[in-house]
Amino acid sequence: WTRDGRLCFRYDGDDFHGFMMASNILEVPPQPLPSLPDHVSPQRGWTEIFPETPWPKQRVVVVMVWSAWSAHSPNGLQQLDVFREFVERNHWDVGVLTAVDPSTTSRDADRLRAESGSHVQTIPLARERFRLTEGQNQIPVLLLFKDGKLVDRRLGAQSFQAIQDWLKHVPDAH
């Protein structure tokens, strides 16, 4: 926020990449924006969020939803990759995947993956199902699935140790 009440932010779209300034954004628009239902069912599962992707062979799966607009995504990707390597070395029965916020361009996603050195497989996340991740205001978000059901989530980038500690308490993960 600037002293005169304007908001300065970075915008990355197909048509423009750079900084923008907006004035009078807190004023009520002549026609209110359409509201989305606030309630997200706690009983959602893999097939509701990622129907394009078959359920992995593991009983436990962690998916990190991230975006190029989040300053925390590069660190989150690096830490998730460290966790993926740990899972593979220690033969934990855990799938480790990522999904990209649908507003992120493929070019930006590829750049960020390359810069962070991430080798975690990415699965598609459709725009209309993004809200089911509950990550609209906090990216990255880690989703924990067991036997196809969403059982927990963590908002924000998590360290390798935090992810490992989180999954130590999940039966059938290791």
GIURMO-V262019 format. One record per pair of residues at least 12 apart in sequence whose C-alpha atoms are under 10 Angstrom apart, sorted by sequence separation. I is the first residue (numbers start at 0). J is the second residue. D is the distance in Angstrom with one decimal. If there is no record, write none. Layout:
((I & J & D) (I & J & D))
//
This chain:
((7 & 19 & 5.7) (8 & 20 & 6.5) (63 & 75 & 8.2) (64 & 76 & 9.7) (83 & 95 & 6.0) (140 & 152 & 6.9) (141 & 153 & 5.0) (142 & 154 & 8.9) (153 & 165 & 9.3) (6 & 19 & 8.1) (7 & 20 & 4.4) (8 & 21 & 8.4) (63 & 76 & 8.1) (82 & 95 & 8.3) (83 & 96 & 8.7) (140 & 153 & 5.7) (141 & 154 & 6.4) (152 & 165 & 9.9) (5 & 19 & 10.0) (6 & 20 & 5.5) (7 & 21 & 6.6) (139 & 153 & 8.6) (140 & 154 & 4.5) (141 & 155 & 7.7) (151 & 165 & 9.7) (5 & 20 & 6.4) (6 & 21 & 5.2) (7 & 22 & 9.2) (45 & 60 & 9.7) (80 & 95 & 8.5) (138 & 153 & 9.8) (139 & 154 & 6.4) (140 & 155 & 5.5) (141 & 156 & 8.1) (5 & 21 & 5.5) (6 & 22 & 6.6) (63 & 79 & 7.9) (79 & 95 & 7.9) (80 & 96 & 9.4) (137 & 153 & 9.7) (138 & 154 & 6.8) (139 & 155 & 4.9) (140 & 156 & 7.1) (141 & 157 & 8.2) (4 & 21 & 8.9) (5 & 22 & 4.7) (6 & 23 & 8.8) (62 & 79 & 9.4) (79 & 96 & 8.7) (132 & 149 & 9.7) (137 & 154 & 6.1) (138 & 155 & 5.6) (139 & 156 & 5.5) (140 & 157 & 8.8) (4 & 22 & 6.9) (5 & 23 & 7.0) (6 & 24 & 7.9) (61 & 79 & 9.4) (79 & 97 & 8.9) (134 & 152 & 9.7) (136 & 154 & 9.3) (137 & 155 & 6.1) (138 & 156 & 7.5) (139 & 157 & 8.6) (1 & 20 & 9.3) (3 & 22 & 8.9) (4 & 23 & 7.5) (5 & 24 & 7.9) (133 & 152 & 8.9) (134 & 153 & 9.5) (136 & 155 & 9.8) (137 & 156 & 9.3) (150 & 169 & 9.8) (0 & 20 & 9.3) (4 & 24 & 9.0) (5 & 25 & 9.8) (97 & 117 & 9.9) (132 & 152 & 8.6) (133 & 153 & 10.0) (134 & 154 & 7.2) (0 & 21 & 9.6) (1 & 22 & 9.9) (4 & 25 & 9.5) (76 & 97 & 8.5) (97 & 118 & 9.9) (98 & 119 & 9.8) (133 & 154 & 8.7) (134 & 155 & 8.9) (141 & 162 & 9.1) (61 & 83 & 9.8) (96 & 118 & 9.5) (97 & 119 & 6.5) (98 & 120 & 8.5) (99 & 121 & 7.4) (101 & 123 & 8.6) (132 & 154 & 10.0) (143 & 165 & 9.5) (96 & 119 & 5.7) (97 & 120 & 6.2) (98 & 121 & 5.3) (99 & 122 & 7.8) (100 & 123 & 9.1) (101 & 124 & 6.6) (102 & 125 & 9.9) (143 & 166 & 8.8) (95 & 119 & 6.8) (96 & 120 & 5.2) (97 & 121 & 4.6) (98 & 122 & 5.2) (99 & 123 & 7.2) (100 & 124 & 7.0) (101 & 125 & 6.4) (102 & 126 & 7.8) (145 & 169 & 8.7) (94 & 119 & 9.9) (95 & 120 & 7.6) (96 & 121 & 5.8) (97 & 122 & 6.2) (98 & 123 & 5.9) (99 & 124 & 6.6) (100 & 125 & 8.5) (101 & 126 & 5.3) (145 & 170 & 9.3) (94 & 120 & 9.8) (95 & 121 & 9.4) (96 & 122 & 7.0) (97 & 123 & 8.7) (98 & 124 & 5.9) (99 & 125 & 9.3) (100 & 126 & 7.8) (101 & 127 & 9.0) (143 & 169 & 9.7) (145 & 171 & 8.8) (97 & 124 & 9.5) (98 & 125 & 9.6) (101 & 128 & 9.4) (102 & 129 & 9.8) (145 & 172 & 9.0) (101 & 129 & 7.4) (100 & 129 & 7.0) (99 & 129 & 9.4) (100 & 130 & 9.9) (98 & 129 & 9.8) (59 & 91 & 9.4) (60 & 92 & 8.6) (61 & 93 & 7.3) (62 & 94 & 8.2) (63 & 95 & 8.2) (64 & 96 & 8.8) (65 & 97 & 7.4) (66 & 98 & 8.8) (67 & 99 & 8.4) (68 & 100 & 9.3) (100 & 132 & 9.8) (59 & 92 & 6.7) (60 & 93 & 5.3) (61 & 94 & 6.1) (62 & 95 & 6.1) (63 & 96 & 6.5) (64 & 97 & 5.7) (65 & 98 & 6.6) (66 & 99 & 5.7) (67 & 100 & 8.3) (57 & 91 & 9.2) (58 & 92 & 6.9) (59 & 93 & 5.0) (60 & 94 & 4.3) (61 & 95 & 5.0) (62 & 96 & 4.7) (63 & 97 & 4.6) (64 & 98 & 4.7) (65 & 99 & 5.1) (66 & 100 & 5.2) (68 & 102 & 9.0) (83 & 117 & 9.9) (84 & 118 & 9.5) (100 & 134 & 8.9) (57 & 92 & 5.6) (58 & 93 & 6.9) (59 & 94 & 6.3) (60 & 95 & 5.9) (61 & 96 & 6.2) (62 & 97 & 5.0) (63 & 98 & 6.2) (64 & 99 & 5.5) (65 & 100 & 5.8) (66 & 101 & 8.2) (67 & 102 & 8.8) (68 & 103 & 7.5) (76 & 111 & 9.0) (77 & 112 & 9.0) (80 & 115 & 9.3) (83 & 118 & 8.7) (84 & 119 & 9.5) (100 & 135 & 8.8) (56 & 92 & 8.8) (57 & 93 & 5.6) (58 & 94 & 8.0) (59 & 95 & 8.9) (60 & 96 & 7.6) (61 & 97 & 8.1) (62 & 98 & 6.8) (63 & 99 & 8.3) (64 & 100 & 6.4) (65 & 101 & 9.5) (66 & 102 & 7.7) (67 & 103 & 6.0) (76 & 112 & 7.6) (80 & 116 & 8.2) (81 & 117 & 9.0) (83 & 119 & 7.3) (56 & 93 & 9.0) (57 & 94 & 5.8) (64 & 101 & 9.8) (66 & 103 & 5.9) (67 & 104 & 8.3) (77 & 114 & 9.6) (78 & 115 & 9.6) (80 & 117 & 5.8) (81 & 118 & 9.7) (82 & 119 & 9.9) (55 & 93 & 9.3) (56 & 94 & 7.8) (57 & 95 & 9.6) (65 & 103 & 9.0) (66 & 104 & 9.2) (67 & 105 & 9.8) (73 & 111 & 6.7) (76 & 114 & 10.0) (77 & 115 & 5.8) (79 & 117 & 8.2) (80 & 118 & 6.5) (81 & 119 & 9.7) (100 & 138 & 8.6) (55 & 94 & 6.8) (67 & 106 & 9.9) (68 & 107 & 9.3) (72 & 111 & 8.4) (73 & 112 & 7.7) (76 & 115 & 6.6) (77 & 116 & 6.9) (78 & 117 & 9.1) (79 & 118 & 9.4) (80 & 119 & 6.1) (99 & 138 & 10.0) (100 & 139 & 9.1) (54 & 94 & 9.8) (55 & 95 & 9.6) (67 & 107 & 6.3) (68 & 108 & 10.0) (72 & 112 & 9.5) (73 & 113 & 9.8) (75 & 115 & 9.1) (76 & 116 & 8.2) (77 & 117 & 6.1) (79 & 119 & 7.7) (80 & 120 & 9.9) (99 & 139 & 9.3) (55 & 96 & 9.8) (66 & 107 & 8.9) (67 & 108 & 6.3) (73 & 114 & 7.8) (74 & 115 & 7.4) (76 & 117 & 6.0) (77 & 118 & 9.1) (98 & 139 & 9.8) (66 & 108 & 7.4) (67 & 109 & 9.6) (73 & 115 & 5.6) (75 & 117 & 9.8) (76 & 118 & 8.9) (77 & 119 & 9.5) (97 & 139 & 9.9) (98 & 140 & 9.9) (65 & 108 & 9.2) (67 & 110 & 9.0) (72 & 115 & 9.0) (73 & 116 & 9.1) (76 & 119 & 8.1) (97 & 140 & 9.9) (98 & 141 & 9.9) (67 & 111 & 6.8) (73 & 117 & 8.8) (97 & 141 & 8.8) (66 & 111 & 9.0) (67 & 112 & 9.5) (96 & 141 & 9.7) (97 & 142 & 9.7) (96 & 142 & 9.8) (95 & 143 & 9.7) (49 & 98 & 9.2) (94 & 143 & 9.9) (93 & 143 & 10.0) (94 & 144 & 9.4) (93 & 144 & 9.7) (93 & 145 & 9.4) (11 & 67 & 9.0) (63 & 119 & 9.7) (11 & 68 & 7.9) (62 & 119 & 9.8) (64 & 121 & 9.4) (10 & 68 & 8.4) (62 & 120 & 9.7) (63 & 121 & 9.2) (64 & 122 & 9.7) (9 & 68 & 8.4) (62 & 121 & 8.9) (62 & 122 & 8.9) (64 & 124 & 8.6) (79 & 141 & 9.6) (75 & 138 & 9.4) (76 & 139 & 8.9) (75 & 139 & 6.9) (64 & 129 & 9.0) (74 & 139 & 9.7) (75 & 140 & 9.2) (71 & 137 & 9.7) (72 & 138 & 7.1) (73 & 139 & 9.5) (75 & 141 & 9.5) (71 & 138 & 7.5) (72 & 139 & 5.9) (64 & 132 & 7.8) (69 & 137 & 8.5) (70 & 138 & 9.0) (71 & 139 & 7.0) (72 & 140 & 9.5) (53 & 122 & 9.9) (63 & 132 & 9.7) (64 & 133 & 9.9) (65 & 134 & 8.6) (69 & 138 & 6.3) (70 & 139 & 9.4) (52 & 122 & 6.8) (62 & 132 & 10.0) (64 & 134 & 7.6) (68 & 138 & 8.7) (69 & 139 & 7.4) (51 & 122 & 8.4) (52 & 123 & 7.4) (66 & 137 & 10.0) (67 & 138 & 9.5) (51 & 123 & 7.1) (52 & 124 & 9.2) (65 & 137 & 9.2) (66 & 138 & 6.7) (67 & 139 & 9.9) (49 & 122 & 8.0) (50 & 123 & 9.1) (51 & 124 & 8.3) (64 & 137 & 9.9) (65 & 138 & 5.5) (66 & 139 & 7.0) (93 & 166 & 9.0) (49 & 123 & 7.1) (50 & 124 & 8.8) (51 & 125 & 8.9) (64 & 138 & 6.9) (65 & 139 & 4.4) (66 & 140 & 9.9) (85 & 159 & 9.0) (48 & 123 & 9.7) (49 & 124 & 6.2) (50 & 125 & 9.2) (63 & 138 & 8.9) (64 & 139 & 5.4) (65 & 140 & 6.8) (91 & 166 & 10.0) (48 & 124 & 7.3) (49 & 125 & 7.9) (63 & 139 & 6.4) (64 & 140 & 5.3) (65 & 141 & 8.8) (82 & 158 & 8.7) (83 & 159 & 9.2) (48 & 125 & 8.2) (62 & 139 & 10.0) (63 & 140 & 5.6) (64 & 141 & 6.3) (79 & 156 & 8.9) (81 & 158 & 9.1) (82 & 159 & 5.5) (86 & 163 & 9.1) (50 & 128 & 9.7) (62 & 140 & 8.2) (63 & 141 & 4.3) (64 & 142 & 7.8) (78 & 156 & 8.2) (79 & 157 & 7.8) (81 & 159 & 6.3) (82 & 160 & 8.2) (85 & 163 & 8.9) (93 & 171 & 8.6) (94 & 172 & 9.3) (48 & 127 & 9.3) (49 & 128 & 8.0) (62 & 141 & 5.6) (63 & 142 & 6.3) (77 & 156 & 9.7) (78 & 157 & 7.0) (79 & 158 & 7.6) (80 & 159 & 8.5) (81 & 160 & 9.6) (82 & 161 & 9.7) (92 & 171 & 7.0) (93 & 172 & 5.7) (48 & 128 & 5.7) (49 & 129 & 9.6) (61 & 141 & 6.6) (62 & 142 & 5.2) (63 & 143 & 9.0) (75 & 155 & 8.0) (76 & 156 & 8.2) (77 & 157 & 9.9) (78 & 158 & 5.4) (79 & 159 & 6.4) (82 & 162 & 7.2) (91 & 171 & 8.6) (92 & 172 & 5.2) (93 & 173 & 7.5) (47 & 128 & 7.7) (48 & 129 & 7.6) (61 & 142 & 5.6) (62 & 143 & 6.7) (75 & 156 & 4.5) (76 & 157 & 9.2) (77 & 158 & 8.8) (78 & 159 & 5.0) (82 & 163 & 7.1) (91 & 172 & 5.9) (92 & 173 & 5.6) (48 & 130 & 9.1) (49 & 131 & 10.0) (60 & 142 & 8.1) (61 & 143 & 4.8) (62 & 144 & 8.2) (74 & 156 & 6.8) (75 & 157 & 6.0) (76 & 158 & 9.7) (77 & 159 & 8.7) (78 & 160 & 8.7) (90 & 172 & 9.6) (91 & 173 & 4.2) (48 & 131 & 6.4) (60 & 143 & 6.0) (61 & 144 & 6.4) (72 & 155 & 8.5) (73 & 156 & 8.8) (74 & 157 & 8.3) (75 & 158 & 7.2) (78 & 161 & 9.5) (79 & 162 & 7.9) (90 & 173 & 7.2) (47 & 131 & 8.2) (48 & 132 & 7.5) (59 & 143 & 7.3) (60 & 144 & 5.1) (61 & 145 & 9.0) (71 & 155 & 7.4) (72 & 156 & 6.7) (74 & 158 & 8.3) (75 & 159 & 8.9) (78 & 162 & 8.6) (79 & 163 & 9.9) (89 & 173 & 8.2) (59 & 144 & 5.7) (60 & 145 & 6.5) (71 & 156 & 5.9) (72 & 157 & 9.9) (58 & 144 & 8.0) (59 & 145 & 4.5) (60 & 146 & 8.5) (69 & 155 & 9.7) (70 & 156 & 9.7) (71 & 157 & 9.4) (86 & 172 & 9.5) (44 & 131 & 9.5) (57 & 144 & 10.0) (58 & 145 & 5.6) (59 & 146 & 6.5) (60 & 147 & 8.4) (69 & 156 & 9.8) (86 & 173 & 8.4) (43 & 131 & 8.0) (57 & 145 & 8.7) (58 & 146 & 5.0) (59 & 147 & 8.1) (60 & 148 & 9.7) (61 & 149 & 9.7) (43 & 132 & 9.6) (57 & 146 & 8.2) (58 & 147 & 7.6) (59 & 148 & 9.4) (60 & 149 & 9.3) (63 & 152 & 9.5) (12 & 102 & 8.4) (13 & 103 & 9.8) (41 & 131 & 9.4) (56 & 146 & 9.8) (57 & 147 & 9.8) (58 & 148 & 9.9) (59 & 149 & 9.9) (61 & 151 & 9.7) (62 & 152 & 9.4) (63 & 153 & 9.2) (64 & 154 & 9.8) (65 & 155 & 9.3) (11 & 102 & 9.3) (12 & 103 & 8.4) (13 & 104 & 7.8) (39 & 130 & 8.0) (40 & 131 & 8.3) (55 & 146 & 9.6) (59 & 150 & 9.8) (61 & 152 & 9.1) (63 & 154 & 9.7) (64 & 155 & 9.9) (65 & 156 & 9.0) (11 & 103 & 8.4) (12 & 104 & 7.8) (39 & 131 & 6.5) (54 & 146 & 8.7) (55 & 147 & 9.1) (63 & 155 & 9.7) (64 & 156 & 10.0) (11 & 104 & 8.7) (37 & 130 & 9.4) (38 & 131 & 9.6) (39 & 132 & 9.0) (54 & 147 & 6.9) (63 & 156 & 8.9) (36 & 130 & 9.9) (39 & 133 & 8.0) (63 & 157 & 9.7) (35 & 130 & 9.5) (11 & 107 & 9.1) (45 & 143 & 10.0) (45 & 144 & 7.3) (44 & 144 & 7.5) (45 & 145 & 9.3) (47 & 147 & 9.8) (43 & 144 & 9.9) (44 & 145 & 9.1) (45 & 146 & 8.9) (46 & 147 & 7.5) (47 & 148 & 9.6) (48 & 149 & 9.4) (61 & 162 & 9.3) (44 & 146 & 9.0) (45 & 147 & 5.1) (46 & 148 & 8.7) (47 & 149 & 10.0) (44 & 147 & 5.6) (45 & 148 & 6.1) (43 & 147 & 9.1) (44 & 148 & 4.2) (45 & 149 & 7.0) (43 & 148 & 6.4) (44 & 149 & 5.0) (61 & 166 & 9.2) (42 & 148 & 7.4) (43 & 149 & 6.0) (44 & 150 & 8.6) (41 & 148 & 9.8) (42 & 149 & 7.3) (43 & 150 & 8.9) (59 & 166 & 9.1) (41 & 149 & 8.0) (42 & 150 & 8.6) (41 & 150 & 8.7) (41 & 151 & 9.6) (59 & 169 & 8.3) (59 & 170 & 8.9) (58 & 170 & 9.7) (59 & 171 & 7.2) (60 & 172 & 8.7) (58 & 171 & 7.1) (59 & 172 & 5.9) (57 & 171 & 9.3) (58 & 172 & 7.5) (59 & 173 & 9.4) (57 & 172 & 8.6))
//
